Amino acid sequence: MIFHQLENLETKELLPGIVGHLIHTDTLTIGYFNIAKGAVLPAHAHVHEQVTNLLEGEFEMTVGGETKILTAGSVATIPSNAEHSGVALTDCKVIDVFNPVREDYK
């Protein structure tokens, strides 16, 4: 499918407080997430490169031992296999892009 309407896509909860819609292509996954204030992204790493775009809110993110507070307009580029974690300081809206495809999110 070429065209998508987010509200028509299945809603998936990845972790408590992290809920969104996912689109998969042949080479990448795009996640449109609502993250509730206080939701925790535990420290983890994966083979996928990840680009996190914060659209709304404040999200404290740690990548490779460096911690920043992301605000609207902030972008974090996370290399393959880099350990990262985070916590939502407010309700947030995020777009995450992963390469290659997140088969585990299908």
Residue pairs with C-beta under 8 A, 6 or more apart in sequence:
4 23
6 21
6 32
9 21
9 22
9 23
10 21
10 22
11 19
11 20
11 21
12 19
12 20
12 21
12 22
12 105
13 19
14 20
14 31
14 33
14 105
15 39
15 40
15 41
15 42
16 39
17 35
17 36
17 38
17 39
17 40
17 88
18 33
18 34
18 35
18 36
18 39
18 41
19 33
19 34
19 35
19 36
20 31
20 32
20 33
20 34
20 94
21 31
21 32
22 29
22 30
22 31
22 32
22 102
22 105
22 106
23 29
23 30
23 32
24 101
24 102
24 105
24 106
25 101
26 101
27 99
27 100
27 101
28 97
28 98
28 99
28 100
28 101
29 48
29 97
29 98
29 101
29 102
29 105
30 95
30 96
30 97
30 98
31 94
31 95
31 96
31 97
31 98
31 105
32 93
32 94
32 95
33 92
33 93
33 94
33 95
33 96
34 91
34 92
34 93
35 57
35 59
35 88
35 91
35 92
35 93
35 94
36 88
36 91
37 57
37 88
37 89
37 90
37 91
38 87
38 88
39 87
39 88
40 85
40 86
40 87
41 61
41 84
41 85
41 86
41 87
42 85
43 62
43 83
43 84
43 85
44 83
44 84
44 85
45 81
45 82
45 83
45 84
46 80
46 81
47 80
47 81
47 100
48 80
48 98
48 99
48 100
48 102
49 77
49 78
49 79
49 80
49 98
49 99
50 76
50 77
50 78
50 84
50 96
50 97
50 98
51 75
51 76
51 77
51 78
51 96
51 97
52 61
52 70
52 75
52 76
52 78
52 94
52 95
52 96
53 74
53 75
53 94
53 95
53 96
53 97
54 70
54 71
54 72
54 73
54 74
54 75
54 92
54 93
54 94
55 72
55 92
55 93
55 94
55 95
56 72
56 91
56 92
56 93
57 71
57 72
57 88
57 89
57 90
57 91
57 92
57 93
58 69
58 70
58 71
58 88
58 89
58 90
58 92
59 69
59 70
59 86
59 87
59 88
59 89
59 92
59 94
60 67
60 68
60 69
60 70
60 86
60 87
60 89
61 67
61 68
61 69
61 70
61 76
61 84
61 85
61 86
62 84
62 85
62 86
63 76
63 78
63 82
63 83
63 84
64 79
64 82
64 83
64 84
65 83
68 74
68 76
69 89
70 76
76 84
78 84
98 105
